[in-house]
Amino acid sequence: LLAARTGSAERTFTSAHPALHLRLEDGSRLAAVAWTTPKPHVVIRRHRVRDVDLDDLVGLGTVDSVLAGFLRAAVRAGKNIVVTGLQNAGKTTLIRALANEFDPMERFATIEKEYELYLHDLPARHPRVVALEAREGSAEKDAAGHRAGEVSLSDLVVDALRLNLRRIIVGEVRGPEVLPMLEAMSTGDGSLCTLHARSASHAVDRIVTLCLSAGVHMTDTFAYRLLAGSVDLFVHIELLTDGGRRWRFVSQVLEANGLGENNRPATTTVFGPGPDGRAVPLHRPSSLADLVRAGFDEHLLDHRYGTWATSLDGAR
């Protein structure tokens, strides 16, 4: 019944299409599989933190005041940021917090498989956001294998590029939409996206792999060049679990510095894991002057061990 609902959230869930990914009315995400398993399996993910900013994340122990100041300035300076992490690490929450540093009158787009950011539900913060959601289409396919009525993330990124927007946020890059997303970053100002990756450095190769999968005439050399000219920062968020306890925190920030040796992007580890894994300042970024102009206090980077308010045992 849920899959058969009319409207933009309609999805096909049959023996011919045995996987379902659906946005529920309360904003939760439902994932289900059937027919390919002995019994159906359903998972519902709820996002409890929607209206959140970087100061809130300091209170939650996700970032410290040094990281908050750095990321706030990076957003205001128009840096293109890729947030990386494993499933449930808190990538979406961090993207929300970064987006809430936008000027309220900025026009920008959110592009998602299913609505998850819900920035369009915060009119006081984002009165001019353009929220776009992909459409799966019907079970019927044309000669090229496309579903009738399907609107993909790639389609939406291309559409957004024509809307005279300053920024684009892609909820999660995981397929051919990586190419138009990198194009948007290379020509735009301060776009954001999330990427499933084990580390910030792993994200570089993940993006190149996605580019090679998406482009018929793509080469790894061109993919690395495209990446180096598009992304400014990789921010990695970590999830640690111990029994029933969970800790979410930023562990690494890499700055991309164009092409380096072997035609691979050169990177600087601005923040790296400290003694307990949480990010601490390591090196000055090459874009420090841009960040200072955007309000960053460069002396915050003198805090060798950061300014984390609690021990890891006290951070949730």
C-alpha positions as a printed NumPy array, in Angstrom:
array([[  0.   ,   0.   ,   0.   ],
       [  2.816,   2.414,   0.839],
       [  4.578,   1.725,  -2.45 ],
       [  1.375,   2.291,  -4.406],
       [  0.684,   5.742,  -3.006],
       [  0.122,   8.378,  -5.648],
       [  2.324,  11.424,  -5.937],
       [  6.026,  12.047,  -6.203],
       [  6.877,   9.374,  -3.615],
       [  5.215,   6.529,  -5.539],
       [  7.433,   3.455,  -5.89 ],
       [  7.16 ,   0.055,  -7.567],
       [  7.358,  -2.968,  -5.229],
       [  6.62 ,  -6.241,  -6.992],
       [  8.293,  -9.574,  -7.69 ],
       [  9.762,  -7.934, -10.802],
       [ 11.102,  -5.054,  -8.675],
       [ 11.735,  -6.619,  -5.252],
       [ 13.467,  -3.694,  -3.503],
       [ 11.706,  -0.634,  -2.119],
       [ 13.144,   2.679,  -0.942],
       [ 10.504,   5.12 ,   0.212],
       [ 10.04 ,   8.395,   2.062],
       [  7.297,   8.178,   4.682],
       [  4.998,  11.047,   5.591],
       [  6.853,  11.82 ,   8.828],
       [ 10.165,  12.094,   6.955],
       [ 11.477,   8.657,   7.885],
       [ 13.063,   6.479,   5.2  ],
       [ 11.853,   2.959,   4.584],
       [ 13.928,   0.265,   2.882],
       [ 12.449,  -3.153,   2.161],
       [ 13.281,  -6.307,   0.224],
       [ 11.033,  -9.251,  -0.609],
       [ 10.817, -12.121,  -3.096],
       [ 14.621, -12.371,  -3.112],
       [ 14.726, -13.464,   0.541],
       [ 12.946, -16.25 ,   2.478],
       [ 10.914, -13.581,   4.259],
       [ 10.484,  -9.823,   3.773],
       [ 12.857,  -7.446,   5.563],
       [ 12.   ,  -3.828,   6.39 ],
       [ 14.158,  -1.1  ,   7.947],
       [ 12.905,   2.379,   8.912],
       [ 15.42 ,   5.167,   9.531],
       [ 14.35 ,   8.238,  11.472],
       [ 16.251,  11.51 ,  11.58 ],
       [ 15.747,  12.959,  15.031],
       [ 17.876,  16.074,  14.493],
       [ 16.598,  18.282,  11.651],
       [ 17.036,  21.924,  12.613],
       [ 20.688,  21.864,  13.617],
       [ 23.655,  24.19 ,  13.225],
       [ 27.365,  23.938,  13.934],
       [ 26.976,  25.275,  17.474],
       [ 24.506,  22.465,  18.148],
       [ 27.067,  19.957,  16.87 ],
       [ 29.617,  21.379,  19.311],
       [ 27.148,  20.612,  22.094],
       [ 26.597,  17.109,  20.743],
       [ 30.331,  16.429,  20.618],
       [ 30.398,  16.013,  16.829],
       [ 32.804,  18.931,  16.325],
       [ 34.718,  21.223,  18.651],
       [ 34.821,  25.019,  18.484],
       [ 37.917,  24.953,  16.245],
       [ 36.232,  22.725,  13.661],
       [ 32.992,  24.69 ,  13.927],
       [ 34.801,  27.95 ,  13.207],
       [ 36.782,  26.403,  10.358],
       [ 33.744,  24.81 ,   8.68 ],
       [ 31.612,  27.932,   9.158],
       [ 34.237,  30.024,   7.398],
       [ 34.651,  27.405,   4.652],
       [ 30.929,  27.545,   3.882],
       [ 30.862,  31.336,   3.91 ],
       [ 33.969,  31.451,   1.702],
       [ 32.188,  29.312,  -0.901],
       [ 34.334,  26.197,  -0.571],
       [ 33.009,  23.013,  -2.183],
       [ 32.763,  20.364,   0.537],
       [ 32.316,  16.587,   0.366],
       [ 31.199,  15.017,   3.659],
       [ 32.303,  11.387,   3.915],
       [ 31.577,   8.556,   6.32 ],
       [ 30.033,   5.132,   6.659],
       [ 26.319,   4.409,   6.997],
       [ 24.628,   6.121,   9.97 ],
       [ 27.76 ,   8.106,  10.798],
       [ 25.857,  11.41 ,  10.725],
       [ 26.689,  12.726,   7.248],
       [ 23.18 ,  14.102,   6.648],
       [ 23.088,  15.885,  10.006],
       [ 26.467,  17.491,   9.3  ],
       [ 25.288,  18.636,   5.852],
       [ 22.214,  20.212,   7.481],
       [ 24.43 ,  22.086,   9.911],
       [ 26.689,  23.323,   7.102],
       [ 23.706,  24.426,   5.021],
       [ 22.345,  26.378,   7.967],
       [ 25.393,  28.63 ,   7.635],
       [ 24.132,  29.845,   4.233],
       [ 22.826,  33.372,   3.986],
       [ 19.029,  33.083,   4.429],
       [ 18.394,  34.825,   1.113],
       [ 20.627,  32.549,  -0.964],
       [ 18.936,  30.493,  -3.659],
       [ 20.223,  26.935,  -3.691],
       [ 18.944,  23.473,  -4.555],
       [ 18.807,  20.227,  -2.63 ],
       [ 18.837,  17.105,  -4.807],
       [ 17.96 ,  13.755,  -3.246],
       [ 16.8  ,  10.251,  -4.075],
       [ 14.23 ,  10.633,  -1.313],
       [ 13.852,  13.812,   0.734],
       [ 16.054,  13.515,   3.796],
       [ 17.585,  16.933,   4.386],
       [ 14.203,  18.713,   4.682],
       [ 15.753,  22.15 ,   4.471],
       [ 12.595,  23.233,   2.654],
       [ 10.728,  22.611,   5.92 ],
       [ 12.761,  25.395,   7.561],
       [ 11.402,  28.533,   5.828],
       [ 12.847,  30.844,   8.469],
       [ 16.339,  29.612,   7.597],
       [ 15.907,  28.831,   3.897],
       [ 12.999,  30.718,   2.316],
       [ 14.421,  30.359,  -1.219],
       [ 15.572,  26.737,  -1.32 ],
       [ 14.616,  24.647,  -4.376],
       [ 14.028,  21.093,  -3.112],
       [ 14.226,  18.442,  -5.854],
       [ 13.444,  14.739,  -5.447],
       [ 14.153,  11.969,  -7.945],
       [ 11.298,   9.958,  -9.407],
       [ 11.595,   6.236,  -9.978],
       [  9.205,   5.907, -12.928],
       [  7.011,   2.985, -13.871],
       [  7.966,  -0.65 , -14.387],
       [  7.877,  -0.175, -18.175],
       [ 11.236,   0.507, -19.826],
       [ 12.129,   1.999, -23.174],
       [ 14.666,   0.592, -25.641],
       [ 17.514,   2.247, -23.745],
       [ 16.438,   0.628, -20.488],
       [ 15.045,   3.797, -18.892],
       [ 11.829,   3.633, -16.895],
       [  8.893,   5.61 , -18.234],
       [  8.578,   8.836, -16.261],
       [ 11.891,   8.342, -14.445],
       [ 13.736,  11.447, -13.248],
       [ 17.214,  10.545, -12.019],
       [ 19.578,  12.43 ,  -9.747],
       [ 21.698,  13.17 , -12.82 ],
       [ 18.665,  14.728, -14.52 ],
       [ 17.986,  16.88 , -11.467],
       [ 21.578,  18.109, -11.21 ],
       [ 21.479,  19.145, -14.875],
       [ 18.131,  20.894, -14.301],
       [ 19.485,  22.687, -11.235],
       [ 22.452,  24.015, -13.204],
       [ 19.974,  25.957, -15.353],
       [ 18.188,  27.637, -12.431],
       [ 20.787,  30.331, -11.704],
       [ 21.536,  28.992,  -8.225],
       [ 24.644,  29.757,  -6.193],
       [ 24.936,  26.328,  -4.598],
       [ 23.763,  22.759,  -5.062],
       [ 23.503,  20.132,  -2.335],
       [ 23.351,  16.491,  -3.419],
       [ 22.137,  14.36 ,  -0.517],
       [ 24.316,  11.431,  -1.517],
       [ 26.5  ,  10.899,  -4.575],
       [ 26.531,   7.212,  -5.468],
       [ 26.249,   6.885,  -9.25 ],
       [ 26.42 ,   8.73 , -12.57 ],
       [ 25.254,  11.977, -10.944],
       [ 28.879,  12.39 ,  -9.836],
       [ 29.811,  13.924, -13.212],
       [ 27.232,  16.752, -13.286],
       [ 27.857,  17.262,  -9.56 ],
       [ 31.577,  17.828, -10.141],
       [ 30.68 ,  20.14 , -13.019],
       [ 28.452,  22.11 , -10.656],
       [ 31.271,  22.339,  -8.132],
       [ 33.808,  23.427, -10.736],
       [ 31.603,  26.261, -11.984],
       [ 29.598,  27.079,  -8.854],
       [ 30.372,  28.406,  -5.416],
       [ 30.121,  26.416,  -2.209],
       [ 28.24 ,  23.248,  -3.134],
       [ 27.92 ,  20.295,  -0.745],
       [ 27.409,  16.548,  -1.036],
       [ 27.84 ,  13.354,   0.963],
       [ 29.699,  10.226,  -0.073],
       [ 29.889,   6.767,   1.465],
       [ 33.601,   6.201,   2.198],
       [ 35.843,   4.722,   4.886],
       [ 38.021,   7.826,   5.147],
       [ 38.54 ,  11.213,   3.555],
       [ 41.472,   9.901,   1.513],
       [ 39.435,   6.882,   0.393],
       [ 36.792,   9.296,  -0.907],
       [ 39.193,  10.507,  -3.606],
       [ 39.415,   7.055,  -5.165],
       [ 35.679,   6.455,  -4.619],
       [ 34.804,   9.539,  -6.652],
       [ 37.199,   8.543,  -9.433],
       [ 35.684,   5.045,  -9.51 ],
       [ 32.198,   6.554,  -9.824],
       [ 33.418,   8.802, -12.642],
       [ 34.879,   5.843, -14.535],
       [ 31.613,   3.931, -14.112],
       [ 29.546,   6.894, -15.307],
       [ 31.5  ,   8.09 , -18.327],
       [ 31.906,   6.001, -21.469],
       [ 34.982,   7.942, -22.553],
       [ 36.229,   8.735, -19.049],
       [ 39.834,   7.982, -18.077],
       [ 41.307,   7.929, -14.599],
       [ 43.6  ,  10.838, -15.537],
       [ 40.671,  13.016, -16.577],
       [ 38.645,  11.918, -13.535],
       [ 41.444,  12.949, -11.176],
       [ 41.799,  16.254, -13.027],
       [ 38.054,  16.895, -12.792],
       [ 38.084,  16.108,  -9.082],
       [ 41.117,  18.292,  -8.396],
       [ 39.421,  21.257, -10.054],
       [ 36.121,  20.818,  -8.239],
       [ 36.412,  19.787,  -4.593],
       [ 38.023,  22.007,  -1.96 ],
       [ 37.516,  20.014,   1.25 ],
       [ 36.766,  16.458,   2.348],
       [ 35.281,  16.231,   5.848],
       [ 35.131,  12.735,   7.355],
       [ 32.734,  11.862,  10.159],
       [ 33.294,   8.748,  12.24 ],
       [ 30.867,   6.451,  14.052],
       [ 32.19 ,   4.394,  16.963],
       [ 30.04 ,   1.845,  18.755],
       [ 30.664,  -0.004,  22.009],
       [ 27.789,  -2.147,  23.155],
       [ 24.788,   0.165,  23.156],
       [ 26.847,   3.36 ,  23.136],
       [ 27.609,   5.434,  20.058],
       [ 29.98 ,   8.294,  19.379],
       [ 29.818,  10.449,  16.247],
       [ 32.576,  12.943,  15.556],
       [ 34.591,  14.51 ,  12.748],
       [ 37.958,  12.768,  12.564],
       [ 39.616,  14.286,   9.492],
       [ 39.528,  17.265,   7.145],
       [ 41.522,  17.124,   3.904],
       [ 42.111,  20.12 ,   1.67 ],
       [ 42.442,  19.422,  -2.066],
       [ 45.264,  21.423,  -3.644],
       [ 45.001,  20.707,  -7.36 ],
       [ 46.967,  18.018,  -9.151],
       [ 50.106,  16.626,  -7.581],
       [ 52.419,  13.739,  -8.376],
       [ 51.257,  11.067, -10.822],
       [ 48.36 ,  13.332, -11.848],
       [ 46.532,  12.588,  -8.591],
       [ 44.997,  15.333,  -6.44 ],
       [ 47.436,  16.761,  -3.917],
       [ 45.939,  17.009,  -0.433],
       [ 46.788,  18.61 ,   2.894],
       [ 45.559,  17.067,   6.144],
       [ 44.277,  20.192,   7.878],
       [ 42.728,  18.183,  10.722],
       [ 43.655,  14.612,  11.57 ],
       [ 42.776,  12.093,  14.273],
       [ 44.078,  12.989,  17.73 ],
       [ 44.841,  10.525,  20.529],
       [ 41.178,   9.481,  20.841],
       [ 40.39 ,   9.678,  17.112],
       [ 38.718,  13.085,  17.123],
       [ 40.046,  15.717,  14.726],
       [ 42.761,  18.106,  15.888],
       [ 44.625,  20.771,  13.873],
       [ 47.688,  19.49 ,  12.002],
       [ 48.55 ,  21.85 ,   9.127],
       [ 47.59 ,  25.308,   7.905],
       [ 45.385,  25.143,   4.783],
       [ 46.572,  26.875,   1.629],
       [ 43.208,  28.678,   1.543],
       [ 43.711,  30.196,   5.01 ],
       [ 43.529,  33.763,   3.676],
       [ 40.099,  33.03 ,   2.158],
       [ 38.881,  31.602,   5.461],
       [ 40.188,  34.563,   7.462],
       [ 38.342,  36.942,   5.129],
       [ 35.208,  34.882,   5.85 ],
       [ 35.629,  35.419,   9.593],
       [ 37.877,  32.56 ,  10.722],
       [ 40.236,  33.197,  13.633],
       [ 43.438,  31.532,  12.453],
       [ 44.75 ,  31.366,  16.027],
       [ 42.206,  28.615,  16.693],
       [ 44.556,  26.333,  14.762],
       [ 47.117,  26.819,  17.539],
       [ 45.059,  24.528,  19.791],
       [ 47.19 ,  21.436,  19.32 ],
       [ 44.61 ,  19.105,  20.829],
       [ 41.537,  21.031,  19.76 ],
       [ 38.953,  22.366,  22.188],
       [ 36.809,  19.282,  22.705],
       [ 34.645,  20.026,  25.738],
       [ 34.45 ,  16.479,  27.065],
       [ 36.376,  13.254,  26.986],
       [ 35.288,  10.727,  24.402],
       [ 33.459,   8.853,  27.178],
       [ 31.317,  11.924,  27.684],
       [ 30.583,  12.546,  23.99 ],
       [ 27.519,  10.909,  22.483]])
